[in-house]
Amino acid sequence: MSNTLIDVVVTSREDQGAGVAIFELSPVARESLPAYKAGAHIDIHVNSELVRQYSLCTTPVKEGTYRVGILNDPNSRGGSRQIHVDFKVGSTLRISAPRNHFELTVNSERTILAGGGIGITPLIAMAYELQAKNKPFELHYCTRTRGAGAFAGELQSAFPGQIYFHYDDEDHSQLLNPEEALSPCVTGTHIYVCGPTGFMDWVINSAKSLGYPSAQVHFEYFSAEVDNSGAGFEVYCAQSELTVAVQEQQSIVKALEGAGVKIDVSCEEGVCGTCITDVLEGEPDHRDHFLTEEEKADNDQMALCCSRAKSSRLVLDL
Ligand code: FES
């Protein structure tokens, strides 16, 4: 994967309801932007320190540009707030090439897309791709209130008969009923979920209780609470031959930073994968939402921003 950054310019900004701004990004030079598949995201370098991930949701008619929808999150640690203040039409910024940890299986017999709030963005790209390939799908869009759904008008026009809107605090008949939406569970039906952590856990657990195997349930977390509780432990960096003590309530990243070892991070919440590092010995206590259950079981890599250790010592390939 290329780490080369791409300079882009904001060619359109549309502020929609509930604090969401939709940005269209075009290349500064005359080169074209790398192609991507539905579910991909880009890193946006908000400033020299801050890197944030946003899903791409470009419409087919705007191919050749990238489109992102960004919520001005009141709980933001600075990224989305700064983007909303600073990025206007004509602003230039740096982004990564697209990466995809949330790939769509286009040839599924049936696809159910369930998005909560701004988690709708990767699912928009999936819906367009499924529509282009003439594949059956349903798109469920859950928001707190009727006015809180960015993209709502576009989705209504683009996917009539396939889009279902659900509102939490209005007419309760509009609430998402996972048993109804996800049934029946049959081989060939795949579910894709994105949104706030509580929403995702609810949909994923509902799918499991309906009998969906994990291979048919796909998800991407935007953010997560980090739980740093638990006893301290020791980390040994094999390449630099350095031993570092990780204290209670301290992340491995912070402990290493204190010892002069800088780890690249982005989300610092275990959702983006930037800090994933190979483990040579010891048993991690995985607390991230990035690695799959199978990858976690292998215990040969871990997210250093949030995960801890079950063993008293970890040996890392650093
Ligand atoms: S920095 Fe995002 S998973 Fe660790």
Residues whose N, C-alpha, C, O or C-beta is under 5 A from the ligand:
A	BS01	FES	V265 S266 C267 E268 E269 G270 V271 C272 G273 T274 C275 A303 C305
